[in-house]
Amino acid sequence: MTTQTVHWQPLPDVTALSQAAVAVVLDTARAAIAARGAFCIVLAGGTTPEAIYAQLAARQSDWGKWQVYFSDERCLPAGDAQRNDSMARRAWLDRVPIPPLNVHPIPAELGPETAARRYAETLAGIGDFDLVLLGLGEDGHTASLFPGQPLGASSDSAAVLAVHTAPKPPAARVSLSAARLSRARRVLFLVTGAGKRAALAAWRQGQELPARHIVPPGGVEVLFDAAAGH
């Protein structure tokens, strides 16, 4: 396993964390567009990202040059309110002028195997992501990479994994592999709340967690609030 470099960034509360995350997203977008003419971002699900997405909806950017992908998805019907892409659209994507063709949802309604294959085809021509947003579950999972299940961490792993036995419903999901999530110029974890305290402590102590297998060349940045970090 490649050693993970982590830049820990404690913040006093959720408000400060959200503000810091919004600044990272917009600054990284500006730099990527200036350097390469486009910004490729991978979105996370969850309540903390949702608050950040809502703030982004009120900000300005060169939205036409954004390319939006997703770290994972629940195998639910397209448009289901519990899907990560539905949340992102509600909070943000449908409220800014990102061209519809620049948003690349995982077709999880097709089932894990077919959706994983289709999304791997979508990603086939894409190089390193500019920014990957991720969360940390109470059990140390990230995206839909759960403890004790395949993580796709080796260099020859598939880009996208079919998940059949997620411990949280729904059991059927699709997730980018640890190897594909690691192909990024910048990775930002967002960790808030007392419920994440044990998982964050385990990570900082070097215990075996799925989150430890995200190993981009520049390391990962972890923003965490006081509730999660104490």
N, C-alpha and C positions, 0 to 999 in steps of 0.2 A: 504494500500500500504506500502510495506517495504521501509524504508528510505534509499535513495541512498547515499553512501559515494563516494565522487569524489576527486581525486587527480589532480588538475589543473597544467599543465606544459606548461607555455608559452615559445615559441621559436622565435627567431628573424625573420626567413623566412622559405620558403618551403624547401630549401636545408638542413637547420639545422634540421627541423622536419623529413625529410626523413631519414637523417642519424641516428637520435635518434630512429626512428621506426625500421629501419633495425637492429640496435643493440639490441633492445628489442626482436625482433623475433628470432634472432640467439642465444641470451643468453638464452631465454626461451626454445628454442629447445634443446640446450645443456643440460640444467638442467633436462628437462623432460626425455630425452633419458638416461641420467645417472641414474635417479631415477626409471624410469618405463619401459625403453627399447623402447619407442615410443613417438612421438610428434604429438598430435592431434590439428590441427589449423583450424580455421574457417575464410574464406576469405571474404572480402568486395568487392563490386564493386566501380567504380568511378575513377576519374582522379588522385586523390592523392594516393590511393592504387596502381594504375598502375605504377606510378613512383617508388614506393617502391619495387614492384615486379620486375621491370627491374633491380634495384640494387641488389636484392637477386640473380638474375640469374648469376651475376658475382662473387658471393661469394661461399665459401665452407661450406658444412655441411654434416652430415651423412644422405643424402637424402633418402636412402633406408628405414629409420625408421620414415619417415614423413607420416602422414595420413591427407589428405587435404579434408576439407568439405567447404560448401558455406552457407553464411547467408541468401541469397535470390537469386531468379532468375526470369528473364522475361520469359513469356510463348511465346517463339519464337522457330523456328526450331533448332534442334541440329546443332551446328556449326555456327549459325548466328553470325555475327560480333558484334551485340549489346548485346549478352549474357555476363554475368559476367564470366562464365567459359571460354568462348572463349577469352576474354581479358586476363585472368590470364594465359591461355595456351600460348598465343602469347608473352606476356611480360616475362614469367618466367617458367611455369611448363614444357613446351616442350623443354626448354633449359638446364634443369638439369636432372640428372638420378633418378628422382622419379619414382618408378615402376607405370605403368599405373593403376594397380588395387588398388593403394594407393590413387588415386584421385577419389573423390566421388561426381560427379556432380548431381545437382537436375534435374530429368527428366522432365523439365518444358514443353517440347514439347508435353507431353501427356495431357496438360491442368491442371488447378489449382487443382482440386479435386483429380484426379488420382495421379498427381505428389506429392502432399502433403502426400497422403497415402503411396506411395512408399518410399518417403524419410524418413517418420517416421519409416518405417520398417528398413531402412538402419541404422538409429540412435538408434534403440531399444536396441542394446547390447553395446552401447557406454556410458561410464560414463561421468564425467566432462571433458569438453574440457580443453586443456592446455592453449590455447590462442585464443581469439576471437577478430578479427579486425572489427571495425565498423566505419562508417562515420556519418555525421550529415547533413541532408538536410536543405535547406533554410526555410522549414516549420517545422523543428524540427523532421522530420522522421528519422528513422534509419532502416537498412535493408529495407524491404518493409512493415514496420509498420508505418502507416500514421495517423496523427491526426484525431480523430473522427471515427476511424475504430477499429475493434477488435485487441487487442494487444497480447492476450494470456498471460496475466501477472499473473494470479492466479496459485497457486501451482498445481492445477489439470488440467491445460490447456493442450491442445494437443501440441506436440513438434513442429509440422509444420502446418502452416496455408495456406489455399487457399485464395488468394486475387483476387477479381473480379472487384473492382472499384478503383484501384490506380489512384490518380489525375494526374499522369504523364504517358504518353504512354510508353509501352502498359498497358492497364488497368488490364490485367490478369497477375498475378504473383504468386509466391510461396515464403513464408518467414518462417524462423524459428521463433517461438514465443518468446516473451520477457522472458517467464519462461525458455525456453530451452537455450536461449542465456545467461541467468544468471547462468546456470550450468557450470561454468568455473572457473578455477584457476586464470585466468588473463584476463581482458578485456581492450582493447586499442582502444580509439576513436581517429580518425585523422581528424582534422578540419582546413581547410585552405581557405584563400581568403575572400575578403570584402563581398561577397555575403552571407557568413555564419555569419556575425557579429551580426545581429539581433537575429538569433536563438541561438547563443552561449550566448549572453547577457540574453535572456529570460531564458535559462537553468540555468545560474549562479544566476539569481534572484529567482529561485525556481518555475517558471511558469510550467504549465502542458504541457509536451512534451512527445512523445513516448520514446525518449532517456532516460528520467528519470526512466523508468520502467525496465531498465537493472540493476539488483541489485545482482551481485555476492557477495559472502561472503567477499571477500577482497576489495570490492569497484571497481570502474572503474578509469582508468587513461585517461586523456584527453590531448593529445598533440595539441596545437593550435599555429598558427603563428600570427605575429603582425597584419597582415591585418584582420584576423578574430577576434582578441582580443581587438582591439581598438574601 
